[in-house]
């Protein structure tokens, strides 16, 4: 299924039914009087988070949603039936924005969470409602109010505890395949990953976390180069970023230190807040360096970066160093409610 993480839809809540103008006229009943019933309320429109959905692709085919109108009131004090509410299913992690004002209406982060996005119109009143001691035969009614109409921008942000950063071919997809059941495409050319992948990393039967692999970011992504930075938003909910670096690039001109700075620069341009998120440096592909040179090579990179945070050396291909890393991540995520964002 094609991955879609943004969609524009139009919603129209149901209008309220009109009130009825009616008088009771029955044989052998000398006193009639007003008996016009009220209309029914219009149906409202809600978003509901569905854990079985993982993309907004369905909204490419249906963009207009209309809730049911309330029925008009009838004689004999019969109230019109209210319109049924409409529930639109979206993936967990969907944000709803008012397209015209860019106002955030709500964020659906829990399964079965609902969000009212268009309120149905209120009912009209029949003439029986206006009966009083001084007005025994009112001919006044009111019409139902129209329902709210909105153009919405739905934006999906994946829910993950850990996000993977890195240039194309840094080994992110291989790492998520090595440590989880996710199966992103792996190949020896750039932009193998064209859309985000989620993987559940299980430490044991009761301990696990969710990791997100997004398409690689390149220099100039903030200006639209490569796949741009549209997928960086999927890291906005993560609590920890793992920055994978290829320590043995095939091209001599590819400098690991410059690669790290490139990613950090693009991240800063995209979101200064996200750039402040805790980052761990993961030096990948150490299996391509002779064991006698690994320590020196890695230390050289750290010295040039003046890196002060946690550092791990792994081979995503062979699995070397992966288990200590994911166990350390699990311990970090299990720390008492510290503000890690």
Beta strands, then each sheet from edge to edge (+ up, - down):
strand 1: 6-12
strand 2: 45-50
strand 3: 64-66
strand 4: 86-91
strand 5: 94-98
strand 6: 103-108
strand 7: 114-118
strand 8: 149-156
strand 9: 162-165
strand 10: 197-204
strand 11: 207-213
strand 12: 240-246
strand 13: 279-284
strand 14: 311-313
sheet 1: 3+ 1+ 8- 5+ 6-
sheet 2: 4+ 2+ 7-
sheet 3: 10+ 11- 9- 12- 13- 14-
end
